[in-house]
Amino acid sequence: MSHIKIANTKHDVLDLIKNRWSPRSFSDQIIPEKDLHTMLEAAGWAASANNEQPWQYFYASKNHNGFAEIADSLLPGNKPWAQHADVLLVAVARKTYEANQKENSSALHDLGMANAHLLLQASVMGIYGHMMGGFDKAKIVKTLGLTENQEPVIVIALGYLDEADKLEEPYKSREITPRVRKPLSDFVFTHNN
């Protein structure tokens, strides 16, 4: 991993979090299915409202028809590099509670927690993920045969890291630019009355 991508934090954040980033350059190395299942199980252990676990994952490995179908839903800014990932995974939120079919207002939050678990587990295993909101939702719904109760939220490209030099611009520059984040003062507010 390029040291330029390790997060430069002001506080003592876990290395696991500092080292997680979203590359665009993926090698041809195949993710073993058992490792993919390990990442998905990590996702399954995320916290969720009423233990609903409202996440669903649909994935396809490269060189399978399903991979091309998912890749076809990606917007033009993601297609050139995401097609080289080993796995494309669609993260879906189930919008209602199973017990009573009422709206689950925490479903998107809970799916986000599951995705974070998945990506942190992947990171420990030397596998990288890049989440993409740039995809045609209607096309994914049709491709996967989703119902009105299933909302495709994000597509995640998974694979092993490769050299930035294999990317064309503007992707190459993004791959080698240091990561930055807003300071805490931009998003943390004290409410001690």
NUTORMAR-968376 format. One record per residue (C-alpha): chain; x, y, z; residue in one letter. Coordinates in nm, 2 decimals, padded with zeros to 4 digits, always signed. Layout:
BEGIN
('A',(X,Y,Z),'A')
...
! end
This chain:
BEGIN
('A',(+00.00,+00.00,+00.00),'M')
('A',(+00.12,+00.35,-00.08),'S')
('A',(+00.22,+00.53,+00.24),'H')
('A',(+00.07,+00.85,+00.09),'I')
('A',(-00.28,+00.69,+00.14),'K')
('A',(-00.24,+00.62,+00.52),'I')
('A',(-00.46,+00.87,+00.70),'A')
('A',(-00.27,+01.15,+00.88),'N')
('A',(-00.49,+01.18,+01.19),'T')
('A',(-00.46,+01.42,+01.48),'K')
('A',(-00.58,+01.16,+01.73),'H')
('A',(-00.47,+00.81,+01.80),'D')
('A',(-00.70,+00.63,+01.55),'V')
('A',(-00.67,+00.26,+01.49),'L')
('A',(-00.43,+00.16,+01.22),'D')
('A',(-00.70,-00.05,+01.07),'L')
('A',(-00.90,+00.27,+01.01),'I')
('A',(-00.60,+00.48,+00.90),'K')
('A',(-00.51,+00.22,+00.64),'N')
('A',(-00.85,+00.18,+00.48),'R')
('A',(-00.89,+00.37,+00.15),'W')
('A',(-01.07,+00.33,-00.18),'S')
('A',(-00.84,+00.25,-00.47),'P')
('A',(-00.92,+00.23,-00.83),'R')
('A',(-00.63,+00.01,-00.95),'S')
('A',(-00.70,-00.36,-00.90),'F')
('A',(-00.48,-00.65,-00.99),'S')
('A',(-00.59,-00.97,-01.16),'D')
('A',(-00.56,-01.17,-00.84),'Q')
('A',(-00.88,-01.36,-00.75),'I')
('A',(-01.04,-01.33,-00.41),'I')
('A',(-01.10,-01.68,-00.27),'P')
('A',(-01.47,-01.74,-00.21),'E')
('A',(-01.39,-01.83,+00.16),'K')
('A',(-01.24,-01.48,+00.20),'D')
('A',(-01.54,-01.32,+00.04),'L')
('A',(-01.76,-01.51,+00.28),'H')
('A',(-01.55,-01.40,+00.57),'T')
('A',(-01.60,-01.03,+00.47),'M')
('A',(-01.97,-01.09,+00.43),'L')
('A',(-02.00,-01.25,+00.77),'E')
('A',(-01.82,-00.95,+00.92),'A')
('A',(-02.09,-00.74,+00.76),'A')
('A',(-02.35,-00.96,+00.92),'G')
('A',(-02.23,-00.89,+01.27),'W')
('A',(-02.29,-00.51,+01.24),'A')
('A',(-02.53,-00.35,+01.48),'A')
('A',(-02.89,-00.30,+01.36),'S')
('A',(-03.21,-00.17,+01.50),'A')
('A',(-03.41,-00.45,+01.66),'N')
('A',(-03.15,-00.69,+01.52),'N')
('A',(-03.33,-00.67,+01.18),'E')
('A',(-03.01,-00.69,+00.98),'Q')
('A',(-03.18,-00.52,+00.69),'P')
('A',(-02.88,-00.56,+00.45),'W')
('A',(-02.87,-00.79,+00.15),'Q')
('A',(-02.57,-00.84,-00.08),'Y')
('A',(-02.57,-00.95,-00.44),'F')
('A',(-02.23,-01.02,-00.59),'Y')
('A',(-02.06,-01.15,-00.91),'A')
('A',(-01.70,-01.24,-00.97),'S')
('A',(-01.52,-01.13,-01.28),'K')
('A',(-01.55,-01.35,-01.59),'N')
('A',(-01.91,-01.43,-01.50),'H')
('A',(-02.22,-01.29,-01.68),'N')
('A',(-02.35,-01.13,-01.36),'G')
('A',(-02.03,-00.92,-01.33),'F')
('A',(-02.08,-00.77,-01.67),'A')
('A',(-02.45,-00.70,-01.59),'E')
('A',(-02.36,-00.52,-01.27),'I')
('A',(-02.07,-00.33,-01.45),'A')
('A',(-02.31,-00.23,-01.72),'D')
('A',(-02.52,-00.04,-01.46),'S')
('A',(-02.22,+00.18,-01.35),'L')
('A',(-02.20,+00.54,-01.47),'L')
('A',(-01.93,+00.64,-01.71),'P')
('A',(-01.70,+00.78,-01.43),'G')
('A',(-01.68,+00.43,-01.27),'N')
('A',(-01.68,+00.19,-01.56),'K')
('A',(-01.32,+00.23,-01.68),'P')
('A',(-01.15,+00.12,-01.36),'W')
('A',(-01.42,-00.08,-01.18),'A')
('A',(-01.43,-00.34,-01.46),'Q')
('A',(-01.08,-00.46,-01.33),'H')
('A',(-01.20,-00.54,-00.98),'A')
('A',(-01.24,-00.91,-00.90),'D')
('A',(-01.59,-00.88,-00.75),'V')
('A',(-01.87,-00.63,-00.79),'L')
('A',(-02.11,-00.64,-00.49),'L')
('A',(-02.44,-00.46,-00.47),'V')
('A',(-02.54,-00.35,-00.12),'A')
('A',(-02.92,-00.34,-00.08),'V')
('A',(-03.13,-00.22,+00.21),'A')
('A',(-03.46,-00.39,+00.30),'R')
('A',(-03.68,-00.09,+00.37),'K')
('A',(-03.94,-00.25,+00.61),'T')
('A',(-03.92,-00.46,+00.93),'Y')
('A',(-03.97,-00.83,+00.87),'E')
('A',(-04.19,-00.87,+01.18),'A')
('A',(-04.46,-00.61,+01.09),'N')
('A',(-04.37,-00.47,+00.74),'Q')
('A',(-04.36,-00.12,+00.88),'K')
('A',(-04.09,+00.12,+00.75),'E')
('A',(-03.75,+00.07,+00.90),'N')
('A',(-03.61,+00.42,+00.92),'S')
('A',(-03.27,+00.29,+01.03),'S')
('A',(-03.22,+00.06,+00.73),'A')
('A',(-02.98,+00.28,+00.54),'L')
('A',(-02.78,+00.35,+00.86),'H')
('A',(-02.76,-00.02,+00.94),'D')
('A',(-02.65,-00.11,+00.59),'L')
('A',(-02.38,+00.16,+00.62),'G')
('A',(-02.26,-00.01,+00.94),'M')
('A',(-02.25,-00.35,+00.77),'A')
('A',(-02.06,-00.20,+00.48),'N')
('A',(-01.80,-00.05,+00.72),'A')
('A',(-01.76,-00.39,+00.89),'H')
('A',(-01.71,-00.56,+00.55),'L')
('A',(-01.45,-00.30,+00.43),'L')
('A',(-01.26,-00.31,+00.76),'L')
('A',(-01.25,-00.69,+00.75),'Q')
('A',(-01.14,-00.68,+00.39),'A')
('A',(-00.86,-00.43,+00.48),'S')
('A',(-00.72,-00.67,+00.74),'V')
('A',(-00.71,-00.94,+00.46),'M')
('A',(-00.52,-00.72,+00.21),'G')
('A',(-00.84,-00.67,+00.00),'I')
('A',(-00.95,-00.33,-00.10),'Y')
('A',(-01.30,-00.19,-00.17),'G')
('A',(-01.42,+00.11,-00.35),'H')
('A',(-01.79,+00.21,-00.29),'M')
('A',(-01.98,+00.37,-00.57),'M')
('A',(-02.30,+00.56,-00.57),'G')
('A',(-02.26,+00.63,-00.94),'G')
('A',(-02.48,+00.36,-01.09),'F')
('A',(-02.82,+00.33,-01.26),'D')
('A',(-03.05,+00.21,-00.98),'K')
('A',(-03.34,+00.13,-01.22),'A')
('A',(-03.10,-00.09,-01.42),'K')
('A',(-02.98,-00.27,-01.11),'I')
('A',(-03.33,-00.33,-00.98),'V')
('A',(-03.42,-00.49,-01.31),'K')
('A',(-03.09,-00.69,-01.34),'T')
('A',(-03.13,-00.83,-00.99),'L')
('A',(-03.51,-00.86,-00.99),'G')
('A',(-03.54,-00.65,-00.68),'L')
('A',(-03.88,-00.56,-00.53),'T')
('A',(-04.01,-00.22,-00.41),'E')
('A',(-03.90,-00.32,-00.06),'N')
('A',(-03.53,-00.36,-00.17),'Q')
('A',(-03.33,-00.04,-00.23),'E')
('A',(-02.99,-00.07,-00.40),'P')
('A',(-02.77,+00.18,-00.22),'V')
('A',(-02.42,+00.12,-00.33),'I')
('A',(-02.20,-00.09,-00.55),'V')
('A',(-01.87,-00.20,-00.41),'I')
('A',(-01.57,-00.30,-00.62),'A')
('A',(-01.35,-00.55,-00.44),'L')
('A',(-01.00,-00.67,-00.53),'G')
('A',(-00.63,-00.66,-00.45),'Y')
('A',(-00.43,-00.35,-00.50),'L')
('A',(-00.23,-00.28,-00.82),'D')
('A',(-00.01,+00.00,-00.94),'E')
('A',(-00.15,+00.35,-01.00),'A')
('A',(+00.05,+00.37,-01.33),'D')
('A',(-00.19,+00.13,-01.50),'K')
('A',(-00.47,+00.39,-01.46),'L')
('A',(-00.55,+00.66,-01.71),'E')
('A',(-00.62,+01.02,-01.60),'E')
('A',(-00.80,+01.15,-01.40),'P')
('A',(-00.80,+00.82,-01.20),'Y')
('A',(-00.42,+00.80,-01.18),'K')
('A',(-00.38,+01.14,-01.01),'S')
('A',(-00.66,+01.05,-00.76),'R')
('A',(-00.48,+00.72,-00.68),'E')
('A',(-00.16,+00.90,-00.58),'I')
('A',(-00.30,+01.21,-00.41),'T')
('A',(-00.29,+01.22,-00.03),'P')
('A',(-00.62,+01.16,+00.15),'R')
('A',(-00.77,+01.45,+00.35),'V')
('A',(-01.07,+01.49,+00.57),'R')
('A',(-01.26,+01.78,+00.73),'K')
('A',(-01.14,+01.88,+01.08),'P')
('A',(-01.35,+01.78,+01.37),'L')
('A',(-01.46,+02.14,+01.41),'S')
('A',(-01.65,+02.12,+01.09),'D')
('A',(-01.88,+01.83,+01.20),'F')
('A',(-01.86,+01.80,+01.58),'V')
('A',(-02.06,+02.03,+01.80),'F')
('A',(-02.08,+02.04,+02.18),'T')
('A',(-02.43,+02.05,+02.34),'H')
('A',(-02.34,+02.06,+02.71),'N')
('A',(-02.60,+02.29,+02.87),'N')
! end
